[in-house]
Amino acid sequence: MHAFDLTSLSGGIQVRMAQAGESIILLDEQQVRLDEQTLIIADNKVPIAIAGVMGGLGTGVTETTQDIFLESAFFAPNQVSGCARRYGLHTDASHRFERGVSPQLQCHAMERATALLLDIVGGQVGTIIEHTDTLASTPTIELRSSRIKRLLGQSLETAEVSDILTRLGMAITPLELRWQVRPPSFRFDIAIETDLIEELARVHGYNNLPSHAPQSHLTMQPQAAVTLEQIQTVLVQRDYQEAITYSFVDPKLQAKLNPEIESISLANPITNDMAEMRTTLWIGLLQVLLYNQKRQQHRVRLFETGLRFKAQNLQEENMIAGIVTGTRWPTQWGQREQGIDFFDVKADIEALLSLSSAGQNEVYRFTPSTHAALHPGQTAAIYRGNEWIGILGAVHPSLVQTLELTPPVYLFELRLAPLCETQVPKFKEISKYPSIRRDIAVVLSEETSAAQVLDCIKQSATETLIDCQLFDVYQGKGVEPGQKSLAIGLIFKAFSRNLTDSEVDTVIGQVVNTLEQKLGAKLRT
């Protein structure tokens, strides 16, 4: 409620939003410039109060006031909320209105204030002018006994629920296992069923509610421990630098690099050489390499992570790709310069694959493959089981000539999703018994890959074989043309006892016989 000096008012009063440029001097003698979001009370000329916050000094009651105009209003909390803080004010009125007051108390308050004035100072009473807009009705909330038990952990007697709500001034209609509840108009804090249950708990007594420790049956799930940052760090540590290129590429170059994948054409390309979405990250990397080689940068090791796009089903997939050319090491006095080769790039990829703990259970393998952009004799596809992971190889000679690159140039591209997969590590005890190593050299066709030989050894040996390592490849004197000699170290160890030489000799015999039968290999003497 606010009291105005009636003689200082110009005509009647109205409640409206402030207009641009209006200002008011408040009762605390502070002048504020009003914004258009402020609700005010005004007479026919100027603002006389900020609604729900503070009245104006010019219309305030003084010692000489003879006629008083009383105003009592209800303002919606969301309209008044924050208004006082915008002007650096904090008043009792704003505190109350922001939290909500009953819209049914205004007439009672006006009658009470009038009665007090008549008792204290006397005078004559004017008529009450009441203006009411449509107010939102008090909500009717359904309260369920099942919900009470779920939230409080125990059921409350029907009579107790009705008694508590009635004593709180709420109108209730009991139904079967539920109640229809209408809170009093001044309880703006009660809007949903949970609010009613909170009131029941408060009156019933929090100390009287049962306390139960939460119980749950949790199962550990593997998390993707390999992050993109970890993958990038491995390549940076191996002397790569990250590149970022456009996803829009030259259609002609893309057709030469990846003719088998249908690309997505742009409706409004920036330029003709950026008219398609890339189907491989190699396009941007090759252009960066060409730019560097034309500026006498002959040792280049770059990688990029990003999306590739396919027209089929509008697919997009996260990939990591790299390009390598030049020498194995930067120029230095400690080692002579050696050109990069296929197996250097393969070692970099194996370092990436080793990050994924999924590789502990599933072996990654490199198999000969073909690709339109790669050399037919220096291309390998990468698989984990039967899942295609990526590809690497030397750039095709015709493409090297077309782009005027300095050979050799090696490319690789891998899917990121499989690299980030992981499994929860499992403990395995280390044997306390010594190991036994035996080296064998086998002669076989040069067309047979070392991976085939190692797989054959692992399949034919017993569980005492814990590792086999290829440490030498030889072709020359003593080995027939079209043949090669592979030297392989076999390491044996048992977890419960010492192995004997006779046991190891038996396994070696099985391995040699299997190699001879399946791969046509002969033991070199």
Salt bridges, closest charged atoms under 4 A:
GLU22 OE2 - ARG16 NH2 2.86
ASP35 OD2 - ARG86 NE 3.39
GLU98 OE1 - ARG85 NH1 3.34
GLU98 OE1 - ARG99 NH1 3.88
ASP133 OD1 - HIS131 NE2 3.52
GLU142 OE1 - ARG178 NH1 3.13
GLU160 OE2 - HIS204 ND1 2.58
ASP163 OD2 - ARG167 NE 2.95
ASP189 OD1 - ARG187 NE 2.88
GLU193 OE1 - ARG144 NH2 2.64
GLU199 OE1 - ARG187 NH2 3.21
GLU199 OE1 - ARG202 NH2 2.55
ASP239 OD2 - ARG299 NH1 2.72
GLU304 OE2 - ARG278 NH1 3.23
GLU317 OE1 - ARG308 NH2 3.15
GLU317 OE2 - ARG415 NE 2.76
ASP341 OD2 - ARG328 NH2 3.46
ASP344 OD2 - ARG328 NE 2.94
ASP348 OD1 - ARG238 NE 2.60
ASP348 OD2 - ARG301 NH2 3.10
GLU350 OE2 - LYS346 NZ 2.69
GLU362 OE1 - ARG384 NE 3.78
GLU387 OE1 - ARG384 NH2 2.93
GLU387 OE2 - ARG415 NH1 3.20
GLU421 OE1 - ARG384 NH2 2.74
ASP439 OD1 - ARG437 NE 2.83
ASP501 OD1 - ARG438 NH2 3.48
GLU503 OE2 - ARG497 NH1 2.85
ASP505 OD1 - ARG438 NH1 2.42
